[in-house]
Amino acid sequence: MDTRRKVLIGALVLHRLENDPDLQVAGGLARWLKFELPRFLVRDADKELFADLLAKPPAFANTHQGDMER
């Protein structure tokens, strides 16, 4: 059951990133993931799985680094 929950939440996150026209949701989510994923992923193979997401520029031009540390 735990694996299924992880897969479903991951599917929701990826769906929002790819399809949500509301930049407040998808843009903020992409910005948060770009900040958190490099610290969370420890295996090189896992990092490679998200290379496309991590390579994308931030969704907002006026991103403040301090906002991510809250």
C-alpha positions in Angstrom: 0.0 0.0 0.0 2.9 2.4 0.8 4.4 1.9 -2.7 1.0 2.6 -4.4 0.6 5.8 -2.4 4.1 7.0 -3.5 3.4 6.1 -7.1 0.0 8.0 -7.0 1.4 11.1 -5.3 4.3 11.1 -7.8 1.8 10.8 -10.7 -0.1 13.8 -9.4 3.0 15.9 -9.0 4.2 15.1 -12.5 0.7 15.7 -14.0 0.6 19.2 -12.4 4.1 20.0 -13.6 3.2 19.0 -17.2 -0.4 20.1 -17.5 -1.3 22.8 -15.0 -1.7 26.2 -16.8 -1.8 27.9 -13.4 1.9 28.9 -12.9 1.3 29.5 -9.2 0.8 25.8 -8.7 3.0 24.2 -11.3 5.7 26.9 -11.3 5.9 26.9 -7.5 6.0 23.1 -7.4 8.8 23.0 -10.1 10.8 25.6 -8.1 10.4 23.6 -4.9 11.4 20.3 -6.5 14.4 21.9 -8.2 15.5 23.1 -4.7 14.7 19.9 -2.8 15.5 17.0 -5.2 19.2 17.4 -5.3 19.4 17.2 -1.5 17.0 14.3 -1.3 18.3 12.1 -4.1 21.6 10.3 -3.1 22.0 7.6 -5.8 23.3 8.7 -9.2 20.8 6.5 -11.0 18.0 8.3 -9.1 19.4 11.7 -10.1 19.5 10.6 -13.7 15.8 9.8 -13.6 15.0 13.5 -12.7 17.7 15.1 -14.9 15.1 16.6 -17.3 13.2 18.2 -14.4 16.3 19.5 -12.7 17.6 21.0 -16.0 14.6 23.1 -16.6 14.9 26.8 -15.8 12.8 28.1 -12.8 9.2 28.9 -13.7 9.4 32.3 -12.1 11.9 35.0 -13.0 11.6 36.7 -9.6 12.4 33.7 -7.4 13.9 34.5 -4.0 16.3 32.0 -2.5 15.1 33.0 1.0 11.6 31.8 0.1 12.9 28.2 -0.3 14.4 28.1 3.2 11.2 28.5 5.1 
